Amino acid sequence: MIEIRPVSDLRYKFSEIEKQVQNGQPVYLTKNGYGAMVVMSIESYSRLVDPVKRALDEADMAARTDDRRMGHKEVFDKLRSRHQDR
């Protein structure tokens, strides 16, 4: 279940938020009724960003070893084509 709390809970109920985050559940914090931030464990954050970092590292390596370059239109056309094929 999604946990949504006011940002003031971060100060006054930190231990409750910490326990939930340690159990692998992100906590969504609001300020004045609007989404402000998400608190998550380092492990959850790593699972989220590590694949992106790896993909960017692979792209950097490919760019170093390949002289071909594509413009943004060509890149997005190719991505749209792949997405439509699914």
N, C-alpha and C positions, 0 to 999 in steps of 0.2 A: 504494500500500500504506500502511496506517495505521502511523504511527511512534509507538510507546509507549516512553517512557523514564522512569527514575526522576528525580525532581526534582533529585537531586544532579548529574545530567548538565548541568543548566543552569549550574552553577558550574564543573564540571571539563571539560566538552566543549561549551562555548558556541559555538565556531566551527563545530562540526559541526551543531549545532541551527540556528544562524543560516543556514548554507548551505542546509539543507533548507527552512527557512521562506522564504528568498529565492526558492527554486524553486517557491513556491506551495503547498507541502505543510504543513499544520498539524502540530504535534508535541504529542502528548498526554503530559502528565507525571503521574506517580503518586507518592504518598507513602505509605509503608507498605503498598504493594500496592493502594491505592485511588486512583481518579481525583482529581487535585488541580486541574489547570488545563490550558488549551490555549494554546500559543504560536503565533501566526500573524503574518504580515506586516501592515503597516498597510493595504496595498492589499487584501488578502483581507478584513480586518476592515471596511474601507469598503464593499466589495461586499456584505458581509453586512448591515450596519446602514443604509446609505444608503436603500434602498427603504423601510425601516421609518420612518426619519426623515421621508422625503417623505410617506408615508401619514399620519403623525401631523400634519405641517404642514397637509396638505389637510383633515384632520378638524378641526383648530383653526380654519382659515379658514371651513369650512362652519358650524361652531358659531357663529362671530361673525356670519354673515350669515343664519342661520336660527334662528328662535325655538323651533322644535319640539325637544322633548327626549323621549328614550325611557328607560324604566327598564331595569334589567339583565335582567329576565325577557324583555322584548320584544326586546332586542338579541340575547340568546342564542337565543331561539326563531327569530328571523330568520336567524341564522348557521347554526343546525342545519338549517333548512329549505333553505338554499342548499347546504349540504354534502350533504344527502341527495339533492338533485336531480342531483348530478354522477354 
